[in-house]
Every structure is written in structure tokens, then in C-alpha cells.
């Protein structure tokens, strides 16, 4: 079996500009890869460089009002990587910018973050600690621009996050035991207005000391498009938020102690109020979350990290499966499951497998490096 390199870990600390500069310097090559990857996607839609930068610049005022410290951090990243601030915004707002460009060019969306996420409550966990994870389904090329960032903060919890180079956060956990994963959703309210790009929402949730504050950020922050976020607490709670741009719907763990979510709306109120417009590109979503739940409950015992891994390896319906092998040149679905991420928030451990459909090796990353 072919072996894949583990995702590199960088550590940053200090005030926002300083830690951003450290980030940019350490991940310069991969940041440039991220910029070129999404710039090319936008050029393929007919946009010129100045148009791409202007789309990114449009998000600057709202981000600056909502999280000025993250603007400073991105300025530092841009300086450290010798790129423009707008190019760092492009990386962080790539979902929104790609969607806006596709609408402008009347292009039918064929690539969107897929993902299947799961959360195991303490009563179903062998150790009595929550287990939180997801398969991240996206462009195959992102195997080369993804990194893990350990953020040591002076004024709040430290953060460990898996993200694309230049991004402020994706999946992650913090030193107060808060964890987050995200899955793509679509609805008929998307992109009527510009909101806060999703990585900033995830990052701010991970900067929270208290779970209730993280809930507020995820649930009420105005978004450009729909998204699903599973927000966990090591104290023994997990909530799934199906987020429309202007409204959120909370799904609590089921009686078995599980949350499993793919890329279709599930909340009964959401289904009565919104039109799910994502089915055409991800019809497999309807069975992906079912198959993960089925595999976990078939164990008929309390569950471990390895049990969740096994469920995420499920290949029913391949290549349109929970675990997607690279590379599908198809009209629907992302190109591959780029990474499997399993988190143990109470221990500050994140375990990641690159291309898990063809690689069963993983690497553990620690929020507290003395724990390694």
C-alpha cells in the first residue's frame, strides 16, 4: 500500500500580527499552493486576477468589524508568506468566493465540501470521554496544502486545528475541551447577502472559554451560505447545528448517544422552511450518515476511537461512499476524502489519516506538546 506523508505541524504564538507572521513564514510554500489552487478555479470560471482579489476584498469590512484580531493575524500571514492580504482572505473565504463566482458565470456547482461527521457522547464511549470526528471530502489536490496549526494564545484557550495552509481554522479543538467539525449544506437562502466566511466562525468558536459562548457564535453569526457544524464539549455534550445563512436549527444527540451528519438537512423545522438544494451534487449523503450510524451501533458495545475510524472507512456505494478514494472525475461529489480527523477533546489529541480510503496510517497531534 502506498504511504503518504503526514500533514505538517506548525506552532505559532504571541499577538495576532506576530503569530500570523510566524505562520506565513513556516507555511509559505503551501500557502502559495492554496492561493494558486483557488485562483486557478476562479480563472477557469473566467475571472481575472483583479476580479478575484476584489471578490476577496468585499469580505474585508465585515470581517474587520466582527474579528479585527483575525484581520491582524491574516496581515501577519500575508507578510510572512510575501503575498497580498486579499490572497489570504481568498483562502479563508474560498467556499463563498467560489459560489459567488459560479453564480456570476452561471456555472453549475460540481465541487463542494462533502464530509461526514460524527460525535460520540460519554455514555456510548468506552472511556467515558467524548469522541468527535469527520471525513473531509474535497479536492484531491488539497493533500498538498493541508496542515495542522497549534496556536498558543495569551488571552484565551490554546487551539489545535487542521486547515488548508493560510486558513485560520477548519476542524479543531481547544484547551478548554471545545471541538468543532463542519459539513457542507445548501439551501435556497444561500448568497442573498454576504456574511462572515465559515473559517472565521470556526476559529472564534475555538477561541471560546465557555461552551455556551461557542454555541452563540455558531448559531447566530450571519453567514453567506448554509453550513452544518457539530460543536462538542469534553464536559459531555455535543450539538449539531444546521445553519442557514440567517437561522440555525439545533439537533441534539439521539437516545443512543450519537450525532451523525452528512450533507442533507435533517431538522424537521428546517425541512419545512427551506429547500434543500444540495441533493443534485450529493445524493449519496442520504446513506453516508446512515452507514456510519449503522456500523457504530452494530458493535453493540461502548465505542472507541478505532470503532469510529472503522465506521469512517465504510465503502458502501463506492466511489460515492463515506470514504472516497481519489480521484473521481465525475459530475457530482468532491474528488476524495482528503483526511480523516478523529479528536479526543478531553486529552487534546487530534488523529489524522491522509487519503484514508487508500491509506490506513494516521498521525497523532497534541495540543500540549509535552503529552507526546
Wavefront OBJ file of the C-alpha trace (Angstrom):
o trace
v 0.000 0.000 0.000
v 1.346 3.437 -0.915
v 2.426 5.540 2.067
v 1.529 9.207 2.352
v 3.371 11.873 4.283
v 1.641 13.114 7.414
v 0.350 16.659 7.406
v 2.988 19.065 8.744
v 2.507 20.738 12.131
v 3.395 24.365 12.724
v 3.263 26.192 16.030
v 2.536 29.897 16.403
v 2.303 32.176 19.436
v 2.180 35.788 20.531
v -0.144 38.645 19.495
v -2.113 38.321 16.251
v 0.322 40.008 13.844
v 3.305 38.179 15.297
v 1.755 34.719 15.243
v 0.445 35.396 11.743
v 3.957 36.253 10.567
v 5.249 33.020 12.115
v 2.500 31.138 10.282
v 3.256 32.766 6.937
v 6.989 32.125 7.203
v 6.607 28.476 8.182
v 3.922 27.594 5.637
v 4.912 29.903 2.775
v 5.163 27.225 0.086
v 1.851 25.597 0.990
v 0.117 28.975 1.272
v 1.194 29.792 -2.271
v -0.172 26.394 -3.329
v -3.534 27.273 -1.717
v -3.643 30.634 -3.476
v -2.852 29.133 -6.869
v -5.323 26.264 -6.408
v -8.305 28.567 -5.858
v -7.106 31.292 -8.209
v -6.982 28.697 -10.980
v -10.519 27.514 -10.146
v -11.688 31.104 -10.425
v -9.718 31.766 -13.611
v -11.404 28.696 -15.087
v -14.693 30.471 -14.400
v -13.487 33.438 -16.461
v -12.324 35.757 -13.682
v -9.202 37.870 -13.993
v -6.741 38.404 -11.141
v -8.090 41.830 -10.159
v -11.653 40.453 -10.140
v -10.571 37.602 -7.857
v -8.876 39.998 -5.436
v -11.911 42.293 -5.472
v -14.207 39.398 -4.547
v -11.932 38.714 -1.581
v -11.749 42.398 -0.671
v -15.551 42.575 -0.461
v -15.386 40.445 2.708
v -12.838 42.677 4.428
v -15.206 45.220 6.075
v -17.491 42.638 7.689
v -14.583 40.524 8.947
v -12.824 43.625 10.288
v -15.924 44.677 12.236
v -16.535 41.159 13.575
v -12.989 39.934 14.285
v -10.343 42.667 13.887
v -7.742 40.446 15.565
v -8.098 37.878 12.784
v -7.555 40.611 10.200
v -4.293 41.406 12.011
v -3.390 37.716 12.028
v -4.070 37.450 8.297
v -1.963 40.573 7.675
v 0.838 38.793 9.502
v 0.324 35.613 7.462
v 0.423 37.649 4.242
v 3.607 39.444 5.303
v 5.319 36.214 6.388
v 4.405 34.475 3.132
v 5.111 37.562 0.960
v 1.603 37.618 -0.517
v -1.344 40.024 -0.507
v -3.872 40.208 2.342
v -6.631 39.631 -0.233
v -4.980 36.342 -1.203
v -5.146 35.144 2.411
v -8.803 36.201 2.536
v -9.306 34.201 -0.682
v -8.067 31.046 1.060
v -10.357 31.620 4.045
v -13.399 32.673 2.021
v -12.828 30.220 -0.838
v -16.195 28.471 -0.342
v -18.071 31.765 -0.517
v -15.972 33.240 -3.332
v -16.245 30.116 -5.496
v -20.010 30.084 -5.009
v -20.333 33.795 -5.862
v -18.165 33.357 -8.955
v -20.171 30.330 -10.096
v -23.399 32.281 -9.766
v -21.886 35.207 -11.665
v -20.770 32.939 -14.507
v -23.959 30.802 -14.473
v -21.783 27.772 -13.774
v -23.411 24.753 -12.126
v -21.629 23.882 -8.857
v -19.940 20.481 -9.014
v -17.372 20.755 -6.225
v -18.383 21.421 -2.649
v -17.017 20.255 0.670
v -18.687 16.913 1.268
v -17.819 15.427 4.656
v -19.439 13.014 7.068
v -19.179 13.971 10.728
v -19.890 12.082 13.948
v -19.901 12.731 17.672
v -19.948 10.042 20.361
v -21.323 11.033 23.766
v -19.730 9.795 27.036
v -22.408 7.177 27.699
v -21.518 5.448 24.421
v -17.758 5.873 24.792
v -15.594 3.138 26.319
v -13.513 5.695 28.238
v -16.456 7.888 29.211
v -14.943 10.712 27.154
v -16.422 12.242 24.011
v -15.036 11.280 20.593
v -15.520 13.709 17.722
v -14.510 13.288 14.100
v -15.169 13.619 10.408
v -14.092 12.603 6.933
v -13.163 15.732 4.987
v -14.170 15.313 1.336
v -12.790 17.918 -1.050
v -10.328 18.414 -3.887
v -7.687 15.728 -4.198
v -5.006 18.409 -4.592
v -5.565 19.551 -1.003
v -3.463 16.620 0.174
v -0.585 19.007 -0.666
v -1.753 22.208 1.041
v -3.263 20.949 4.309
v -1.517 21.489 7.627
v -2.081 21.321 11.380
v -1.622 24.528 13.367
v -1.016 24.730 17.108
v -1.956 28.240 18.261
v -0.633 29.251 21.676
v -2.682 32.236 22.827
v -2.005 34.777 25.559
v -5.626 35.767 26.185
v -7.667 32.583 25.898
v -7.575 28.849 25.227
v -4.878 27.385 23.012
v -6.135 25.915 19.722
v -5.179 22.910 17.578
v -6.687 22.987 14.102
v -6.464 21.092 10.817
v -6.804 23.500 7.918
v -5.647 24.443 4.460
v -2.434 26.462 4.578
v -3.317 30.122 5.082
v -6.614 29.251 6.762
v -7.383 30.389 10.292
v -9.241 27.158 11.212
v -11.210 24.184 9.960
v -11.707 21.164 12.234
v -10.190 21.598 15.655
v -10.226 21.594 19.428
v -9.102 23.908 22.191
v -7.558 23.615 25.647
v -10.968 24.082 27.280
v -12.255 20.930 25.574
v -14.359 22.580 22.857
v -14.244 20.866 19.449
v -15.753 21.561 16.039
v -16.214 19.882 12.657
v -18.156 21.092 9.630
v -20.093 19.673 6.677
v -21.390 21.392 3.568
v -25.098 22.204 3.199
v -27.031 24.095 0.540
v -30.416 25.816 0.595
v -32.499 28.330 -1.299
v -31.452 31.207 1.014
v -27.780 30.963 0.096
v -25.805 34.013 -1.055
v -28.584 36.571 -0.873
v -26.208 38.580 1.336
v -22.566 38.426 2.370
v -21.897 37.100 5.852
v -18.849 36.027 7.826
v -16.793 33.359 5.989
v -17.002 29.988 7.708
v -13.364 29.522 8.843
v -13.626 32.666 10.964
v -16.731 31.316 12.697
v -14.982 28.021 13.463
v -11.886 29.805 14.726
v -13.853 32.133 17.010
v -15.781 29.149 18.398
v -12.434 27.514 19.194
v -11.226 30.653 20.952
v -14.098 30.478 23.454
v -13.546 29.599 27.103
v -17.164 28.527 27.573
v -19.260 26.135 25.501
v -22.270 28.465 25.611
v -20.217 31.243 24.010
v -19.146 28.903 21.208
v -22.801 27.951 20.669
v -23.709 31.621 20.312
v -21.032 32.185 17.671
v -22.000 29.138 15.607
v -25.760 29.605 15.913
v -26.289 33.334 15.379
v -23.432 34.643 13.220
v -24.705 35.745 9.813
v -23.335 33.515 7.063
v -23.270 33.825 3.287
v -24.322 30.241 2.658
v -25.580 27.244 4.586
v -23.265 25.019 6.608
v -23.503 22.240 9.168
v -21.334 22.377 12.292
v -21.014 19.822 15.083
v -19.883 21.569 18.242
v -18.638 19.451 21.137
v -17.581 19.868 24.747
v -15.317 17.480 26.632
v -17.572 18.011 29.660
v -20.004 15.666 27.920
v -22.111 17.497 25.350
v -22.438 17.708 21.598
v -24.874 19.667 19.427
v -25.278 19.632 15.655
v -26.190 22.985 14.129
v -27.743 23.044 10.686
v -27.112 26.648 9.714
v -28.945 28.578 7.045
v -27.385 31.982 6.362
v -29.802 33.681 8.750
v -31.125 30.911 11.011
v -29.867 27.799 12.783
v -31.505 24.514 13.761
v -30.078 22.527 16.669
v -30.051 18.723 16.650
v -29.203 17.034 19.955
v -27.626 13.577 20.296
v -30.037 10.693 19.803
v -31.027 8.289 22.571
v -28.063 6.054 21.755
v -25.654 8.940 22.366
v -24.733 9.671 18.742
v -24.712 12.560 16.327
v -24.032 11.649 12.698
v -24.442 14.142 9.867
v -23.555 14.265 6.184
v -24.742 16.848 3.628
v -28.538 16.923 3.705
v -30.878 18.772 6.047
v -32.405 16.672 8.832
v -34.118 19.004 11.307
v -37.881 18.837 10.827
v -38.293 22.624 11.106
v -35.536 23.209 8.557
v -37.169 20.761 6.147
v -40.455 22.636 6.460
v -38.930 26.092 5.969
v -36.099 25.614 3.478
v -35.476 23.952 0.143
v -32.511 21.581 0.219
v -30.660 22.483 -2.979
v -27.688 20.177 -2.429
v -29.190 16.841 -3.404
v -28.171 17.071 -7.048
v -24.459 17.113 -6.246
v -24.518 14.800 -3.234
v -27.349 12.264 -3.396
v -25.106 9.805 -1.525
v -25.481 11.935 1.596
v -28.704 10.090 2.392
v -26.890 6.843 3.014
v -23.494 8.070 4.207
v -24.676 9.159 7.639
v -26.904 6.085 7.893
v -23.975 3.748 7.166
v -21.777 5.393 9.806
v -24.541 5.138 12.407
v -25.282 1.541 11.397
v -21.651 0.484 11.748
v -21.252 2.134 15.133
v -24.430 0.703 16.635
v -23.742 -2.756 15.204
v -20.874 -3.009 17.686
v -23.460 -3.406 20.488
v -20.888 -2.106 22.961
v -19.315 1.094 24.104
v -17.209 2.652 21.372
v -13.558 3.552 20.852
v -11.580 5.760 18.504
v -10.860 2.674 16.409
v -14.590 1.977 16.104
v -15.192 5.451 14.723
v -12.296 5.019 12.301
v -13.786 1.742 11.073
v -17.154 3.423 10.501
v -15.489 6.247 8.568
v -13.711 3.682 6.365
v -17.097 2.448 5.106
v -17.075 1.923 1.335
v -20.731 1.165 0.616
v -21.648 2.698 -2.733
v -18.007 3.334 -3.651
v -16.760 5.537 -5.077
v -19.659 7.591 -3.698
v -19.077 6.372 -0.176
v -18.317 7.579 3.327
v -14.648 7.119 2.476
v -13.998 8.349 -1.068
v -10.940 7.072 -2.938
v -9.057 9.581 -5.080
v -9.734 10.508 -7.784
v -13.245 10.695 -9.200
v -13.656 12.608 -12.414
v -17.413 12.811 -12.030
v -20.153 15.372 -12.226
v -21.035 15.090 -8.558
v -19.213 14.905 -5.265
v -15.778 16.118 -4.199
v -12.671 14.416 -5.512
v -11.623 12.434 -2.460
v -11.725 12.003 1.267
v -8.589 14.075 1.767
v -8.351 13.399 5.500
v -9.997 11.521 8.342
v -9.851 13.557 11.541
v -10.609 11.976 14.936
v -10.483 14.155 18.055
v -10.399 13.416 21.766
v -11.007 16.889 23.188
v -10.516 15.963 26.833
v -6.999 14.725 26.004
v -6.193 17.411 23.432
v -5.481 14.758 20.790
v -6.240 15.005 17.078
v -5.506 11.940 14.940
v -5.406 12.419 11.162
v -5.161 9.984 8.248
v -4.291 11.357 4.771
v -6.339 9.748 1.953
v -7.870 7.165 4.320
v -9.533 5.199 1.516
v -6.096 4.033 0.387
v -4.003 4.681 3.499
v -4.733 3.274 6.939
v -1.842 5.038 8.678
v -2.509 8.030 10.884
v -0.590 10.569 12.936
v -1.462 11.914 16.365
v -1.143 15.641 17.033
v -1.197 17.047 20.547
v -2.438 20.373 21.796
v 0.050 20.076 24.666
v 3.310 19.035 23.028
v 4.634 17.717 26.341
v 1.978 14.977 26.130
v 3.507 13.396 23.015
l 1 2 3 4 5 6 7 8 9 10 11 12 13 14 15 16 17 18 19 20 21 22 23 24 25 26 27 28 29 30 31 32 33 34 35 36 37 38 39 40 41 42 43 44 45 46 47 48 49 50 51 52 53 54 55 56 57 58 59 60 61 62 63 64 65 66 67 68 69 70 71 72 73 74 75 76 77 78 79 80 81 82 83 84 85 86 87 88 89 90 91 92 93 94 95 96 97 98 99 100 101 102 103 104 105 106 107 108 109 110 111 112 113 114 115 116 117 118 119 120 121 122 123 124 125 126 127 128 129 130 131 132 133 134 135 136 137 138 139 140 141 142 143 144 145 146 147 148 149 150 151 152 153 154 155 156 157 158 159 160 161 162 163 164 165 166 167 168 169 170 171 172 173 174 175 176 177 178 179 180 181 182 183 184 185 186 187 188 189 190 191 192 193 194 195 196 197 198 199 200 201 202 203 204 205 206 207 208 209 210 211 212 213 214 215 216 217 218 219 220 221 222 223 224 225 226 227 228 229 230 231 232 233 234 235 236 237 238 239 240 241 242 243 244 245 246 247 248 249 250 251 252 253 254 255 256 257 258 259 260 261 262 263 264 265 266 267 268 269 270 271 272 273 274 275 276 277 278 279 280 281 282 283 284 285 286 287 288 289 290 291 292 293 294 295 296 297 298 299 300 301 302 303 304 305 306 307 308 309 310 311 312 313 314 315 316 317 318 319 320 321 322 323 324 325 326 327 328 329 330 331 332 333 334 335 336 337 338 339 340 341 342 343 344 345 346 347 348 349 350 351 352 353 354 355 356 357 358 359 360 361 362 363 364 365 366 367 368 369 370 371 372
